[in-house]
């Protein structure tokens, strides 16, 4: 499945959104986010962050620290979401997360 990102969201906004998801305790809100294809969007952002192509920023390449902050925020959000096997199969989020097991940042590896 291809996600349409015709409206680019900058790096800081992506971190903010992921942090809000991670801080949300309302199951209905989290479930709605999953139902409206939020997981594939987070997967796309995670893949781009891993490649260093976060998009929407003023510079072609964001700093490593900012990208790592985004990765941690996305992992925190994904940990909070109520996803099932079907949700995982509709996108490659599991592969994206597993790929981070070899990341140089220990905090990202642990998440």
PyMOL CGO cylinders between C-alpha atoms (Angstrom):
from pymol import cmd
from pymol.cgo import CYLINDER

trace = [
    CYLINDER, 0.00, 0.00, 0.00, 1.29, 3.43, -0.92, 0.3, 1, 1, 1, 1, 1, 1,
    CYLINDER, 1.29, 3.43, -0.92, 0.52, 6.34, 1.39, 0.3, 1, 1, 1, 1, 1, 1,
    CYLINDER, 0.52, 6.34, 1.39, -0.14, 9.75, -0.18, 0.3, 1, 1, 1, 1, 1, 1,
    CYLINDER, -0.14, 9.75, -0.18, 2.05, 12.35, 1.49, 0.3, 1, 1, 1, 1, 1, 1,
    CYLINDER, 2.05, 12.35, 1.49, 1.27, 15.20, -0.89, 0.3, 1, 1, 1, 1, 1, 1,
    CYLINDER, 1.27, 15.20, -0.89, 1.23, 17.56, 2.08, 0.3, 1, 1, 1, 1, 1, 1,
    CYLINDER, 1.23, 17.56, 2.08, 4.64, 17.30, 3.71, 0.3, 1, 1, 1, 1, 1, 1,
    CYLINDER, 4.64, 17.30, 3.71, 4.95, 17.42, 7.47, 0.3, 1, 1, 1, 1, 1, 1,
    CYLINDER, 4.95, 17.42, 7.47, 8.21, 18.72, 8.88, 0.3, 1, 1, 1, 1, 1, 1,
    CYLINDER, 8.21, 18.72, 8.88, 10.39, 16.78, 11.27, 0.3, 1, 1, 1, 1, 1, 1,
    CYLINDER, 10.39, 16.78, 11.27, 9.35, 18.65, 14.42, 0.3, 1, 1, 1, 1, 1, 1,
    CYLINDER, 9.35, 18.65, 14.42, 5.67, 18.12, 13.63, 0.3, 1, 1, 1, 1, 1, 1,
    CYLINDER, 5.67, 18.12, 13.63, 6.24, 14.41, 13.10, 0.3, 1, 1, 1, 1, 1, 1,
    CYLINDER, 6.24, 14.41, 13.10, 7.94, 14.16, 16.50, 0.3, 1, 1, 1, 1, 1, 1,
    CYLINDER, 7.94, 14.16, 16.50, 5.09, 16.09, 18.11, 0.3, 1, 1, 1, 1, 1, 1,
    CYLINDER, 5.09, 16.09, 18.11, 2.43, 13.86, 16.55, 0.3, 1, 1, 1, 1, 1, 1,
    CYLINDER, 2.43, 13.86, 16.55, 4.26, 10.68, 17.60, 0.3, 1, 1, 1, 1, 1, 1,
    CYLINDER, 4.26, 10.68, 17.60, 4.66, 12.04, 21.15, 0.3, 1, 1, 1, 1, 1, 1,
    CYLINDER, 4.66, 12.04, 21.15, 0.94, 12.84, 21.33, 0.3, 1, 1, 1, 1, 1, 1,
    CYLINDER, 0.94, 12.84, 21.33, 0.07, 9.31, 20.22, 0.3, 1, 1, 1, 1, 1, 1,
    CYLINDER, 0.07, 9.31, 20.22, 2.45, 7.84, 22.80, 0.3, 1, 1, 1, 1, 1, 1,
    CYLINDER, 2.45, 7.84, 22.80, 0.87, 9.99, 25.55, 0.3, 1, 1, 1, 1, 1, 1,
    CYLINDER, 0.87, 9.99, 25.55, -2.72, 9.13, 24.61, 0.3, 1, 1, 1, 1, 1, 1,
    CYLINDER, -2.72, 9.13, 24.61, -4.53, 6.81, 26.99, 0.3, 1, 1, 1, 1, 1, 1,
    CYLINDER, -4.53, 6.81, 26.99, -7.87, 6.80, 25.19, 0.3, 1, 1, 1, 1, 1, 1,
    CYLINDER, -7.87, 6.80, 25.19, -8.18, 3.41, 23.51, 0.3, 1, 1, 1, 1, 1, 1,
    CYLINDER, -8.18, 3.41, 23.51, -10.91, 4.69, 21.16, 0.3, 1, 1, 1, 1, 1, 1,
    CYLINDER, -10.91, 4.69, 21.16, -8.64, 7.44, 19.83, 0.3, 1, 1, 1, 1, 1, 1,
    CYLINDER, -8.64, 7.44, 19.83, -5.73, 5.06, 19.32, 0.3, 1, 1, 1, 1, 1, 1,
    CYLINDER, -5.73, 5.06, 19.32, -7.97, 2.50, 17.64, 0.3, 1, 1, 1, 1, 1, 1,
    CYLINDER, -7.97, 2.50, 17.64, -9.39, 5.15, 15.30, 0.3, 1, 1, 1, 1, 1, 1,
    CYLINDER, -9.39, 5.15, 15.30, -5.88, 6.20, 14.35, 0.3, 1, 1, 1, 1, 1, 1,
    CYLINDER, -5.88, 6.20, 14.35, -5.10, 2.60, 13.41, 0.3, 1, 1, 1, 1, 1, 1,
    CYLINDER, -5.10, 2.60, 13.41, -8.37, 2.21, 11.48, 0.3, 1, 1, 1, 1, 1, 1,
    CYLINDER, -8.37, 2.21, 11.48, -7.68, 5.32, 9.43, 0.3, 1, 1, 1, 1, 1, 1,
    CYLINDER, -7.68, 5.32, 9.43, -4.36, 3.97, 8.15, 0.3, 1, 1, 1, 1, 1, 1,
    CYLINDER, -4.36, 3.97, 8.15, -2.14, 5.73, 10.66, 0.3, 1, 1, 1, 1, 1, 1,
    CYLINDER, -2.14, 5.73, 10.66, 0.26, 2.79, 11.01, 0.3, 1, 1, 1, 1, 1, 1,
    CYLINDER, 0.26, 2.79, 11.01, 1.40, 2.83, 7.34, 0.3, 1, 1, 1, 1, 1, 1,
    CYLINDER, 1.40, 2.83, 7.34, 2.08, 6.56, 7.66, 0.3, 1, 1, 1, 1, 1, 1,
    CYLINDER, 2.08, 6.56, 7.66, 4.22, 5.99, 10.77, 0.3, 1, 1, 1, 1, 1, 1,
    CYLINDER, 4.22, 5.99, 10.77, 5.96, 3.15, 8.94, 0.3, 1, 1, 1, 1, 1, 1,
    CYLINDER, 5.96, 3.15, 8.94, 6.78, 5.42, 6.02, 0.3, 1, 1, 1, 1, 1, 1,
    CYLINDER, 6.78, 5.42, 6.02, 8.15, 8.06, 8.40, 0.3, 1, 1, 1, 1, 1, 1,
    CYLINDER, 8.15, 8.06, 8.40, 10.23, 5.44, 10.20, 0.3, 1, 1, 1, 1, 1, 1,
    CYLINDER, 10.23, 5.44, 10.20, 11.69, 4.14, 6.93, 0.3, 1, 1, 1, 1, 1, 1,
    CYLINDER, 11.69, 4.14, 6.93, 12.53, 7.66, 5.76, 0.3, 1, 1, 1, 1, 1, 1,
    CYLINDER, 12.53, 7.66, 5.76, 14.07, 8.53, 9.13, 0.3, 1, 1, 1, 1, 1, 1,
    CYLINDER, 14.07, 8.53, 9.13, 16.23, 5.42, 8.97, 0.3, 1, 1, 1, 1, 1, 1,
    CYLINDER, 16.23, 5.42, 8.97, 17.40, 6.46, 5.51, 0.3, 1, 1, 1, 1, 1, 1,
    CYLINDER, 17.40, 6.46, 5.51, 17.95, 10.05, 6.68, 0.3, 1, 1, 1, 1, 1, 1,
    CYLINDER, 17.95, 10.05, 6.68, 15.30, 11.43, 4.32, 0.3, 1, 1, 1, 1, 1, 1,
    CYLINDER, 15.30, 11.43, 4.32, 12.70, 12.89, 6.66, 0.3, 1, 1, 1, 1, 1, 1,
    CYLINDER, 12.70, 12.89, 6.66, 11.31, 15.37, 4.14, 0.3, 1, 1, 1, 1, 1, 1,
    CYLINDER, 11.31, 15.37, 4.14, 9.58, 18.62, 4.80, 0.3, 1, 1, 1, 1, 1, 1,
    CYLINDER, 9.58, 18.62, 4.80, 12.63, 20.17, 6.47, 0.3, 1, 1, 1, 1, 1, 1,
    CYLINDER, 12.63, 20.17, 6.47, 14.51, 23.23, 5.34, 0.3, 1, 1, 1, 1, 1, 1,
    CYLINDER, 14.51, 23.23, 5.34, 17.73, 21.33, 4.73, 0.3, 1, 1, 1, 1, 1, 1,
    CYLINDER, 17.73, 21.33, 4.73, 18.13, 18.28, 2.52, 0.3, 1, 1, 1, 1, 1, 1,
    CYLINDER, 18.13, 18.28, 2.52, 19.64, 16.28, 5.39, 0.3, 1, 1, 1, 1, 1, 1,
    CYLINDER, 19.64, 16.28, 5.39, 18.51, 16.66, 8.98, 0.3, 1, 1, 1, 1, 1, 1,
    CYLINDER, 18.51, 16.66, 8.98, 20.91, 16.22, 11.90, 0.3, 1, 1, 1, 1, 1, 1,
    CYLINDER, 20.91, 16.22, 11.90, 21.44, 12.72, 13.23, 0.3, 1, 1, 1, 1, 1, 1,
    CYLINDER, 21.44, 12.72, 13.23, 20.19, 13.76, 16.66, 0.3, 1, 1, 1, 1, 1, 1,
    CYLINDER, 20.19, 13.76, 16.66, 16.89, 15.07, 15.27, 0.3, 1, 1, 1, 1, 1, 1,
    CYLINDER, 16.89, 15.07, 15.27, 16.39, 11.90, 13.22, 0.3, 1, 1, 1, 1, 1, 1,
    CYLINDER, 16.39, 11.90, 13.22, 17.10, 9.72, 16.24, 0.3, 1, 1, 1, 1, 1, 1,
    CYLINDER, 17.10, 9.72, 16.24, 14.60, 11.77, 18.25, 0.3, 1, 1, 1, 1, 1, 1,
    CYLINDER, 14.60, 11.77, 18.25, 12.00, 11.09, 15.55, 0.3, 1, 1, 1, 1, 1, 1,
    CYLINDER, 12.00, 11.09, 15.55, 12.78, 7.37, 15.55, 0.3, 1, 1, 1, 1, 1, 1,
    CYLINDER, 12.78, 7.37, 15.55, 12.37, 7.16, 19.32, 0.3, 1, 1, 1, 1, 1, 1,
    CYLINDER, 12.37, 7.16, 19.32, 9.11, 9.11, 19.18, 0.3, 1, 1, 1, 1, 1, 1,
    CYLINDER, 9.11, 9.11, 19.18, 7.77, 6.85, 16.43, 0.3, 1, 1, 1, 1, 1, 1,
    CYLINDER, 7.77, 6.85, 16.43, 8.75, 3.71, 18.33, 0.3, 1, 1, 1, 1, 1, 1,
    CYLINDER, 8.75, 3.71, 18.33, 7.00, 5.07, 21.42, 0.3, 1, 1, 1, 1, 1, 1,
    CYLINDER, 7.00, 5.07, 21.42, 3.85, 5.76, 19.40, 0.3, 1, 1, 1, 1, 1, 1,
    CYLINDER, 3.85, 5.76, 19.40, 3.92, 2.34, 17.77, 0.3, 1, 1, 1, 1, 1, 1,
    CYLINDER, 3.92, 2.34, 17.77, 4.30, 0.70, 21.16, 0.3, 1, 1, 1, 1, 1, 1,
    CYLINDER, 4.30, 0.70, 21.16, 1.10, 2.40, 22.32, 0.3, 1, 1, 1, 1, 1, 1,
    CYLINDER, 1.10, 2.40, 22.32, -1.08, 1.56, 19.31, 0.3, 1, 1, 1, 1, 1, 1,
    CYLINDER, -1.08, 1.56, 19.31, -3.51, -1.37, 19.41, 0.3, 1, 1, 1, 1, 1, 1,
    CYLINDER, -3.51, -1.37, 19.41, -2.36, -3.23, 16.31, 0.3, 1, 1, 1, 1, 1, 1,
    CYLINDER, -2.36, -3.23, 16.31, -3.20, -6.81, 15.40, 0.3, 1, 1, 1, 1, 1, 1,
    CYLINDER, -3.20, -6.81, 15.40, -1.73, -9.27, 12.92, 0.3, 1, 1, 1, 1, 1, 1,
    CYLINDER, -1.73, -9.27, 12.92, -3.85, -7.91, 10.06, 0.3, 1, 1, 1, 1, 1, 1,
    CYLINDER, -3.85, -7.91, 10.06, -2.63, -4.37, 10.75, 0.3, 1, 1, 1, 1, 1, 1,
    CYLINDER, -2.63, -4.37, 10.75, 0.96, -5.57, 10.72, 0.3, 1, 1, 1, 1, 1, 1,
    CYLINDER, 0.96, -5.57, 10.72, 0.43, -7.45, 7.46, 0.3, 1, 1, 1, 1, 1, 1,
    CYLINDER, 0.43, -7.45, 7.46, -1.04, -4.46, 5.63, 0.3, 1, 1, 1, 1, 1, 1,
    CYLINDER, -1.04, -4.46, 5.63, 2.25, -2.61, 5.87, 0.3, 1, 1, 1, 1, 1, 1,
    CYLINDER, 2.25, -2.61, 5.87, 5.85, -3.50, 6.61, 0.3, 1, 1, 1, 1, 1, 1,
    CYLINDER, 5.85, -3.50, 6.61, 6.03, -1.93, 10.05, 0.3, 1, 1, 1, 1, 1, 1,
    CYLINDER, 6.03, -1.93, 10.05, 7.43, -5.11, 11.63, 0.3, 1, 1, 1, 1, 1, 1,
    CYLINDER, 7.43, -5.11, 11.63, 10.27, -5.19, 9.12, 0.3, 1, 1, 1, 1, 1, 1,
    CYLINDER, 10.27, -5.19, 9.12, 10.96, -1.50, 9.66, 0.3, 1, 1, 1, 1, 1, 1,
    CYLINDER, 10.96, -1.50, 9.66, 11.14, -1.93, 13.43, 0.3, 1, 1, 1, 1, 1, 1,
    CYLINDER, 11.14, -1.93, 13.43, 13.28, -5.08, 13.21, 0.3, 1, 1, 1, 1, 1, 1,
    CYLINDER, 13.28, -5.08, 13.21, 15.69, -3.25, 10.92, 0.3, 1, 1, 1, 1, 1, 1,
    CYLINDER, 15.69, -3.25, 10.92, 16.40, -0.83, 13.78, 0.3, 1, 1, 1, 1, 1, 1,
    CYLINDER, 16.40, -0.83, 13.78, 17.80, -3.66, 15.94, 0.3, 1, 1, 1, 1, 1, 1,
    CYLINDER, 17.80, -3.66, 15.94, 21.14, -2.97, 14.31, 0.3, 1, 1, 1, 1, 1, 1,
    CYLINDER, 21.14, -2.97, 14.31, 21.00, 0.80, 14.84, 0.3, 1, 1, 1, 1, 1, 1,
    CYLINDER, 21.00, 0.80, 14.84, 24.06, 2.44, 16.41, 0.3, 1, 1, 1, 1, 1, 1,
    CYLINDER, 24.06, 2.44, 16.41, 21.98, 4.23, 19.08, 0.3, 1, 1, 1, 1, 1, 1,
    CYLINDER, 21.98, 4.23, 19.08, 21.48, 1.87, 22.05, 0.3, 1, 1, 1, 1, 1, 1,
    CYLINDER, 21.48, 1.87, 22.05, 18.22, 3.54, 23.09, 0.3, 1, 1, 1, 1, 1, 1,
    CYLINDER, 18.22, 3.54, 23.09, 16.75, 2.90, 19.63, 0.3, 1, 1, 1, 1, 1, 1,
    CYLINDER, 16.75, 2.90, 19.63, 17.97, -0.70, 19.72, 0.3, 1, 1, 1, 1, 1, 1,
    CYLINDER, 17.97, -0.70, 19.72, 16.21, -1.27, 23.06, 0.3, 1, 1, 1, 1, 1, 1,
    CYLINDER, 16.21, -1.27, 23.06, 12.94, 0.28, 21.92, 0.3, 1, 1, 1, 1, 1, 1,
]
cmd.load_cgo(trace, "trace")
